[in-house]
């Protein structure tokens, strides 16, 4: 009998890759159990020492990957509740969405992808699947094979932003390096299992909510952090003479996906907000005004997307998996793109940061090469075991990628110092 719960999920959605027997009676749902497994994982704790945009060592204000993930989960859970999607399922996906990210944020991801390009590359979302389905120690077969957190089918799929392989992404885009994908080839068994019954190439609605919540938190909070850290000067944003150049930079960052005129309109709407800062002096009042802007923008983005999605499915008691899609109005997408683009133009592309980013990439590249040359030494217990079982260069490179991706910013620096030497 295939039971359906209050949100419309079935036993098929709640199935686990490795069948488990509950130890006793409990009121918790399977998705609540999944959320708890992610919440208590060592991988989630490590995010507290990993870069979001600003380094965790740079001060106590800037967000880390962990605080970002908690904020994404709050946004996602609220949206799920309003849309009739299981809130524990979306909450879990939001907490887990960055578990696979390496030290130094997207800059570190770029470095590892380049280093492993000839051996399957690197992608944070694919690494997340690998981590929760294989690396994080929780559930093992009787033969001692790790199944990671052994999450349910719907939970695993809710974490998947890019439900396709690297080869499929490259064939679609024509690129050979910087492509987004959801799994590595040696994880194809669990990927195919979680995607059984899915729509090819379509993210589940839970993954779409997670992805949008990530965009909202990423755009708004990184903008806030960049202002407080002094990289974005609000008074410079008020310079209308420089607006064309700024919009051009935002468009370049966005890959031209949104027309310049739409970005200009979005910027005008944002700049017309009652809490939009004309300047920032670091005072408690200025911080409060900035926080009010953050809250208002998040509320506006979430409300407009929730309302448009509800209008598209007026008769749906609940939205589950592939029965619906999140509807994001073009104006919302443009406003989010502007906020992200401003941070990119003033911080990530800033001349003063260029050397720092190069230093980070060189450190991770040298560390990966040093670990590979160490022939199985200096690895954690999972990676040491995987190295011993490796039979070819592709498998060995994948072990090193797994090891480096699990490191925090500081542990990567410390291990590099041990194996290579100081890099200042």
C-alpha positions as CSV (number, residue, x, y, z in Angstrom):
1,X,0.0,0.0,0.0
2,X,1.4,3.4,-1.0
3,X,0.4,5.8,1.8
4,X,0.0,9.5,1.1
5,X,0.7,12.0,3.9
6,X,-1.0,15.3,4.7
7,X,1.3,17.1,2.2
8,X,0.7,14.6,-0.6
9,X,4.0,12.7,-0.3
10,X,4.0,8.9,-0.8
11,X,5.9,5.9,0.5
12,X,7.9,6.1,-2.7
13,X,9.0,9.7,-1.8
14,X,9.9,8.5,1.7
15,X,11.9,5.5,0.6
16,X,15.6,5.3,1.6
17,X,18.4,3.9,-0.5
18,X,19.3,1.5,2.2
19,X,16.2,0.2,4.0
20,X,16.2,1.1,7.7
21,X,14.1,-0.2,10.6
22,X,12.9,2.4,13.2
23,X,14.1,1.6,16.7
24,X,10.8,2.5,18.4
25,X,7.6,4.5,18.1
26,X,8.0,8.2,17.2
27,X,5.8,11.1,16.1
28,X,8.5,12.4,13.8
29,X,8.0,12.1,10.0
30,X,10.7,10.7,7.8
31,X,11.5,14.2,6.5
32,X,11.8,15.5,10.1
33,X,14.3,12.7,10.6
34,X,16.2,13.8,7.5
35,X,16.3,17.4,8.8
36,X,17.7,16.2,12.1
37,X,20.4,14.2,10.4
38,X,21.6,17.2,8.4
39,X,21.4,19.5,11.5
40,X,23.5,17.2,13.6
41,X,26.1,16.4,10.8
42,X,29.7,17.3,11.1
43,X,29.6,18.7,7.6
44,X,27.1,21.4,8.7
45,X,29.2,22.4,11.7
46,X,32.2,22.9,9.4
47,X,30.3,25.5,7.4
48,X,30.8,27.8,10.4
49,X,34.5,28.1,9.4
50,X,34.0,28.4,5.6
51,X,33.8,31.6,3.6
52,X,30.4,32.9,2.3
53,X,31.8,36.1,0.6
54,X,33.9,37.6,3.4
55,X,36.4,35.4,5.2
56,X,35.3,34.1,8.7
57,X,38.7,35.4,10.0
58,X,38.0,38.9,8.9
59,X,35.7,39.9,11.7
60,X,32.6,38.7,13.6
61,X,30.0,40.5,11.5
62,X,30.3,38.9,8.1
63,X,28.3,35.8,7.4
64,X,29.8,32.3,7.1
65,X,28.5,29.4,5.1
66,X,26.7,28.2,8.2
67,X,24.9,31.4,9.1
68,X,24.0,31.8,5.4
69,X,22.5,28.3,5.4
70,X,20.5,29.0,8.5
71,X,19.1,32.1,6.9
72,X,18.3,30.2,3.7
73,X,16.5,27.6,5.8
74,X,14.4,30.3,7.5
75,X,13.3,31.8,4.2
76,X,12.7,28.4,2.6
77,X,10.7,27.1,5.5
78,X,8.4,30.1,5.5
79,X,7.8,29.7,1.7
80,X,7.1,26.0,2.0
81,X,4.5,26.6,4.8
82,X,2.7,29.2,2.6
83,X,2.8,27.0,-0.5
84,X,1.7,23.7,1.2
85,X,5.0,22.0,0.8
86,X,6.4,20.0,3.8
87,X,8.4,22.6,5.7
88,X,10.8,20.0,7.2
89,X,11.7,18.8,3.7
90,X,12.5,22.2,2.4
91,X,14.2,23.3,5.7
92,X,16.5,20.2,5.4
93,X,17.3,21.0,1.7
94,X,18.2,24.6,2.6
95,X,20.5,23.5,5.5
96,X,22.2,21.0,3.2
97,X,22.5,23.0,0.0
98,X,26.1,24.2,0.7
99,X,27.5,21.2,2.5
100,X,29.7,20.3,-0.5
101,X,31.3,23.7,-0.9
102,X,35.1,23.9,-0.3
103,X,37.2,26.4,1.6
104,X,37.2,30.0,0.2
105,X,33.7,30.0,-1.3
106,X,33.1,30.1,-5.0
107,X,36.8,31.1,-5.5
108,X,37.8,27.8,-3.9
109,X,35.3,25.9,-6.0
110,X,36.9,27.4,-9.2
111,X,40.4,26.4,-8.1
112,X,39.5,22.8,-7.3
113,X,37.5,22.5,-10.5
114,X,40.5,23.6,-12.5
115,X,42.8,21.2,-10.7
116,X,40.5,18.2,-11.3
117,X,39.3,19.2,-14.8
118,X,40.7,16.1,-16.5
119,X,39.3,13.8,-13.8
120,X,35.6,14.8,-13.5
121,X,36.0,18.3,-12.3
122,X,34.4,19.8,-9.2
123,X,30.9,21.3,-8.6
124,X,29.6,22.2,-5.1
125,X,26.1,20.7,-5.7
126,X,27.5,17.4,-7.0
127,X,29.8,17.4,-3.9
128,X,26.8,17.9,-1.7
129,X,25.2,14.8,-3.1
130,X,28.4,12.8,-2.6
131,X,28.8,14.1,0.9
132,X,25.3,13.3,2.2
133,X,25.0,10.0,0.2
134,X,28.5,8.7,0.8
135,X,31.0,10.6,2.9
136,X,29.2,11.8,6.0
137,X,29.4,8.9,8.5
138,X,25.9,7.7,9.7
139,X,24.5,4.6,7.9
140,X,26.5,1.6,6.7
141,X,25.6,-1.6,4.9
142,X,26.4,-4.9,6.5
143,X,29.5,-5.0,4.3
144,X,30.7,-1.7,5.8
145,X,29.9,0.5,2.8
146,X,28.9,4.0,3.8
147,X,25.5,5.3,2.6
148,X,26.1,8.7,4.3
149,X,23.0,10.1,5.9
150,X,20.8,7.8,3.9
151,X,18.2,10.4,3.3
152,X,14.8,9.7,1.7
153,X,14.4,10.0,-2.1
154,X,12.4,13.2,-1.9
155,X,15.0,14.8,0.5
156,X,18.0,13.9,-1.6
157,X,16.2,15.3,-4.7
158,X,15.3,18.5,-2.8
159,X,19.0,19.3,-2.5
160,X,19.6,18.8,-6.2
161,X,19.9,22.2,-8.1
162,X,21.3,20.7,-11.3
163,X,19.7,17.3,-12.1
164,X,22.1,16.4,-14.9
165,X,25.7,15.2,-15.4
166,X,28.8,17.2,-16.2
167,X,28.9,15.7,-19.7
168,X,25.2,16.7,-20.3
169,X,25.9,20.2,-19.1
170,X,28.9,20.6,-21.3
171,X,27.1,19.3,-24.3
172,X,24.2,21.7,-23.7
173,X,26.4,24.8,-23.0
174,X,29.3,24.0,-25.3
175,X,31.7,24.8,-22.5
176,X,34.4,22.4,-21.3
177,X,35.1,23.7,-17.8
178,X,32.7,26.1,-15.9
179,X,29.4,24.1,-16.0
180,X,26.9,23.4,-13.3
181,X,26.0,19.7,-12.7
182,X,24.5,17.6,-10.0
183,X,26.5,14.4,-9.7
184,X,29.9,12.7,-10.4
185,X,29.9,9.6,-12.6
186,X,30.7,7.3,-9.7
187,X,27.6,8.5,-7.8
188,X,25.3,7.8,-10.8
189,X,23.7,4.9,-8.9
190,X,22.3,7.0,-6.1
191,X,21.5,9.9,-8.5
192,X,19.4,7.6,-10.8
193,X,17.7,6.1,-7.7
194,X,16.7,9.5,-6.3
195,X,15.5,10.7,-9.7
196,X,13.3,7.7,-10.4
197,X,9.9,8.9,-11.5
198,X,11.1,12.4,-12.1
199,X,10.8,14.8,-15.0
200,X,14.1,14.7,-16.9
201,X,16.1,17.9,-16.3
202,X,13.5,19.5,-14.0
203,X,14.2,20.4,-10.4
204,X,11.6,19.3,-7.9
205,X,9.5,22.2,-6.5
206,X,11.2,21.7,-3.2
207,X,14.6,22.2,-4.8
208,X,13.2,25.2,-6.6
209,X,12.1,26.8,-3.3
210,X,15.5,26.0,-1.8
211,X,17.3,27.5,-4.8
212,X,15.2,30.7,-4.7
213,X,15.6,31.0,-0.9
214,X,19.4,30.7,-1.5
215,X,19.3,33.5,-4.1
216,X,17.3,35.7,-1.8
217,X,19.6,35.3,1.1
218,X,22.7,35.4,-1.0
219,X,21.7,38.6,-2.8
220,X,20.4,40.6,0.2
221,X,22.8,39.5,2.9
222,X,25.9,39.7,0.8
223,X,24.9,43.3,-0.2
224,X,24.5,44.1,3.5
225,X,27.8,42.5,4.4
226,X,29.6,44.4,1.6
227,X,28.3,47.7,2.9
228,X,29.2,47.1,6.5
229,X,32.6,45.9,5.5
230,X,33.2,49.0,3.5
231,X,33.4,47.5,0.0
232,X,30.2,49.0,-1.2
233,X,29.8,52.8,-0.7
234,X,26.0,53.7,-0.9
235,X,26.9,57.2,-1.9
236,X,28.6,55.8,-5.0
237,X,25.4,54.0,-5.9
238,X,23.6,57.4,-6.0
239,X,25.9,58.7,-8.7
240,X,23.6,58.6,-11.7
241,X,26.5,59.5,-14.0
242,X,28.1,56.1,-13.2
243,X,24.8,54.1,-13.4
244,X,25.4,53.1,-17.0
245,X,28.8,51.6,-16.2
246,X,27.4,49.9,-13.1
247,X,24.6,48.3,-15.1
248,X,27.1,47.2,-17.7
249,X,29.1,45.4,-15.0
250,X,26.0,43.9,-13.6
251,X,25.0,42.7,-17.0
252,X,28.5,41.1,-17.6
253,X,28.2,39.3,-14.2
254,X,24.7,38.1,-15.2
255,X,25.9,36.8,-18.5
256,X,23.5,39.1,-20.4
257,X,20.5,37.0,-19.3
258,X,18.6,40.1,-18.2
259,X,18.3,43.1,-20.6
260,X,20.1,46.3,-19.5
261,X,16.9,48.3,-19.4
262,X,15.3,45.8,-17.1
263,X,18.3,46.0,-14.8
264,X,18.1,49.8,-14.8
265,X,14.4,49.6,-13.9
266,X,15.2,47.1,-11.1
267,X,17.9,49.4,-9.8
268,X,15.5,52.3,-9.8
269,X,12.9,50.3,-7.8
270,X,15.5,49.3,-5.2
271,X,17.0,52.8,-4.9
272,X,13.5,54.2,-4.4
273,X,13.0,51.9,-1.3
274,X,12.3,53.8,1.9
275,X,15.3,52.1,3.6
276,X,17.8,52.2,0.7
277,X,20.9,53.8,2.2
278,X,22.2,57.1,0.8
279,X,25.3,56.7,3.0
280,X,26.6,54.5,5.7
281,X,28.6,55.6,8.8
282,X,28.6,52.4,10.8
283,X,26.5,53.9,13.6
284,X,23.8,51.8,15.4
285,X,21.1,53.8,13.6
286,X,22.7,53.1,10.2
287,X,23.0,49.4,11.0
288,X,19.4,49.4,12.0
289,X,18.3,51.0,8.8
290,X,20.3,48.5,6.8
291,X,18.7,45.6,8.7
292,X,15.3,47.1,7.9
293,X,16.2,47.1,4.2
294,X,17.3,43.5,4.5
295,X,14.0,42.4,6.1
296,X,11.9,44.4,3.7
297,X,13.6,43.1,0.6
298,X,13.4,39.5,1.7
299,X,9.7,39.9,2.5
300,X,9.0,41.6,-0.8
301,X,10.8,38.9,-2.9
302,X,9.2,36.0,-1.0
303,X,5.7,37.5,-1.1
304,X,5.7,38.2,-4.8
305,X,7.0,34.8,-5.7
306,X,4.6,33.0,-3.3
307,X,1.6,35.0,-4.6
308,X,2.5,34.4,-8.3
309,X,2.9,30.6,-7.6
310,X,-0.4,30.4,-5.7
311,X,-2.1,32.2,-8.6
312,X,-0.7,29.6,-11.0
313,X,-2.1,26.7,-8.9
314,X,-5.2,28.1,-7.3
315,X,-6.8,24.7,-6.7
316,X,-3.8,22.9,-5.3
317,X,-4.1,21.8,-1.7
318,X,-0.4,21.0,-1.7
319,X,2.5,21.3,-4.1
320,X,4.8,18.3,-4.2
321,X,7.9,17.3,-6.2
322,X,7.1,17.5,-10.0
323,X,3.4,18.6,-9.7
324,X,4.3,22.3,-9.8
325,X,7.0,24.9,-10.5
326,X,7.9,28.0,-8.6
327,X,6.9,31.1,-10.5
328,X,9.4,34.0,-10.2
329,X,8.3,37.3,-11.7
330,X,10.8,38.9,-14.0
331,X,11.0,42.0,-11.8
332,X,12.0,39.9,-8.8
333,X,14.7,38.1,-10.8
334,X,16.1,41.5,-12.1
335,X,16.2,43.0,-8.6
336,X,18.0,40.0,-7.2
337,X,20.4,40.2,-10.1
338,X,21.1,43.8,-9.4
339,X,22.0,43.2,-5.7
340,X,24.3,40.3,-6.7
341,X,25.9,42.3,-9.5
342,X,26.6,45.3,-7.2
343,X,28.5,43.0,-4.8
344,X,30.4,41.5,-7.7
345,X,31.3,44.9,-9.1
346,X,32.4,46.4,-5.9
347,X,33.8,43.4,-4.0
348,X,34.5,40.3,-6.0
349,X,35.9,42.2,-9.0
350,X,37.7,44.9,-6.9
351,X,41.3,45.4,-7.8
352,X,42.4,45.2,-4.2
353,X,40.9,41.7,-3.9
354,X,42.5,40.3,-7.0
355,X,45.7,39.2,-5.3
356,X,43.8,37.7,-2.4
357,X,41.7,35.6,-4.6
358,X,44.8,34.5,-6.6
359,X,46.4,33.6,-3.3
360,X,43.5,31.4,-2.3
361,X,43.3,29.6,-5.6
362,X,47.1,28.9,-5.6
363,X,46.9,27.6,-2.0
364,X,44.2,25.1,-2.8
365,X,45.9,24.0,-6.0
366,X,49.2,23.5,-4.3
367,X,47.6,21.7,-1.4
368,X,45.7,19.3,-3.7
369,X,48.9,18.5,-5.6
370,X,50.8,18.0,-2.4
371,X,48.2,15.6,-1.0
372,X,48.2,13.7,-4.3
373,X,52.0,13.4,-4.1
374,X,51.9,12.3,-0.5
375,X,50.4,9.0,-1.7
376,X,47.7,8.5,0.9
377,X,49.2,10.4,3.8
378,X,47.6,13.3,5.7
379,X,44.1,12.2,4.8
380,X,41.1,11.9,7.1
381,X,39.7,8.4,7.9
382,X,37.2,8.4,5.0
383,X,39.7,9.7,2.4
384,X,42.4,7.3,3.7
385,X,40.1,4.4,3.2
386,X,39.0,5.5,-0.2
387,X,42.6,6.1,-1.3
388,X,43.5,2.5,-0.3
389,X,40.7,1.3,-2.5
390,X,41.6,3.5,-5.5
391,X,42.8,1.7,-8.6
392,X,43.4,4.5,-11.1
393,X,44.3,8.2,-11.4
394,X,40.7,9.3,-11.7
395,X,39.7,7.7,-8.4
396,X,42.8,9.1,-6.7
397,X,42.1,12.6,-7.8
398,X,38.5,12.2,-6.6
399,X,39.8,11.2,-3.2
400,X,41.9,14.4,-3.0
401,X,39.0,16.5,-4.1
402,X,36.8,14.9,-1.4
403,X,39.5,15.7,1.2
404,X,40.1,19.3,0.2
405,X,36.4,20.0,-0.1
406,X,35.8,18.9,3.5
407,X,38.4,21.3,4.9
408,X,37.6,24.6,6.5
409,X,39.4,27.8,5.4
410,X,41.8,27.6,8.4
411,X,42.4,23.9,8.2
412,X,43.3,24.2,4.5
413,X,45.8,27.0,5.3
414,X,47.3,24.9,8.2
415,X,47.6,21.8,6.1
416,X,49.1,23.7,3.2
417,X,51.7,25.2,5.7
418,X,52.5,21.7,6.9
419,X,52.9,20.2,3.4
420,X,54.1,23.1,1.3
421,X,55.1,26.0,3.5
422,X,53.9,29.4,4.3
423,X,52.0,31.3,1.5
424,X,51.6,34.9,2.5
